[in-house]
Amino acid sequence: MQVVRAAVRDTDWMALQKREQLYKHFSQYYAADLLVEITEKTWQFVQAPTDLYTRAEVTAFSSVTIRQDNAVVTANISLIDLDTNNTEQGRGIFYLKLTASGWRIVKMEYIWQTMV
């Protein structure tokens, strides 16, 4: 699912300066309460003097189940430390809803496994 891959690897939000911009940006991936939660947590993150030294990538989709206007997608994810090249492997479970704007993530869970 393209929306999951795009949401995982997105870093364009780092250049946004206003909460409303974040909300609009994230609305291309997320919906419902998760959209509000991601916007608020990201707004708090960008207000602090921090840098992001990791890159996330979907390496594979291990399962996709679609039932009418709902979907559950399980993806293998790599989180790469850009300074050390250490990689953490994990799995993301994404719950999607088909909206008037397309598929949007309404819930997600991450399970991180190992450092390589």
C-alpha positions in Angstrom: 0.0 0.0 0.0 1.5 3.2 -1.2 0.2 5.4 1.6 2.0 3.2 4.2 5.3 3.3 2.4 5.0 7.1 1.9 4.0 7.7 5.6 6.9 5.6 6.9 9.6 7.3 4.8 8.3 10.9 4.9 10.6 13.6 6.3 9.1 16.6 4.5 7.3 17.5 7.8 10.6 18.6 9.2 10.5 21.8 7.1 7.1 22.9 8.2 6.7 25.8 10.6 3.1 25.8 11.7 0.8 23.3 13.4 -1.8 23.8 10.6 0.8 23.0 8.0 1.7 19.7 9.8 -2.0 18.8 10.0 -2.5 19.4 6.3 0.7 17.5 5.4 -0.2 14.5 7.6 -3.7 14.4 6.3 -2.4 12.8 3.1 -1.5 9.7 5.2 -3.6 9.7 8.4 -7.2 10.2 9.4 -9.4 10.5 12.5 -7.8 10.6 16.0 -4.5 9.4 14.7 -4.1 12.5 12.5 -4.6 14.8 15.5 -2.3 12.7 17.6 0.5 12.6 15.0 0.1 16.4 14.4 0.4 17.3 18.1 3.3 15.0 18.8 5.2 16.2 15.8 4.4 19.8 16.7 6.0 19.3 20.1 9.0 17.6 18.5 9.7 20.4 16.1 9.4 23.0 18.8 12.4 21.5 20.6 16.0 22.1 19.3 16.5 18.5 18.0 17.7 16.9 14.8 16.5 13.6 13.2 19.4 11.2 12.6 17.4 8.2 11.3 15.7 7.2 8.1 12.8 4.7 8.0 12.1 2.4 5.1 9.4 -0.2 4.3 11.5 -3.2 3.2 8.5 -5.5 2.4 4.8 -6.0 3.0 4.2 -9.2 4.7 0.4 -9.2 4.6 -2.4 -7.0 3.2 -6.0 -7.7 4.1 -8.7 -5.6 2.5 -12.4 -5.9 3.5 -14.7 -3.3 1.9 -13.5 0.1 3.2 -11.0 -1.3 5.8 -7.6 -2.7 5.4 -4.8 -4.1 7.7 -1.3 -3.9 6.3 1.8 -5.5 8.0 5.1 -4.1 6.8 8.7 -4.9 7.6 10.5 -1.7 8.5 14.2 -0.7 8.8 15.2 2.2 10.9 18.7 3.3 9.9 20.9 5.5 12.1 22.4 7.9 9.6 25.5 8.5 11.8 26.5 4.9 12.5 24.5 3.0 9.8 23.2 0.7 12.6 19.8 -0.7 11.6 16.9 -1.6 13.8 14.5 -4.0 12.2 10.8 -4.1 13.1 7.3 -4.6 11.9 4.5 -2.1 11.6 0.8 -3.0 11.6 -1.3 -0.3 9.9 -5.0 -0.1 10.1 -6.5 1.8 7.2 -9.9 3.3 6.3 -11.0 4.2 2.8 -12.0 7.8 2.8 -13.2 10.2 0.2 -9.5 11.2 -0.3 -8.3 7.6 -0.5 -6.8 5.2 2.0 -5.7 6.7 5.3 -4.0 5.2 8.3 -6.3 5.4 11.4 -4.2 3.2 13.8 -0.7 1.8 13.8 1.6 -0.3 16.0 5.3 -0.9 15.8 7.2 -3.9 17.1 11.0 -3.3 17.1 13.1 -6.4 17.1 16.9 -6.1 16.8 19.8 -3.8 16.3 22.1 -4.8 13.5 
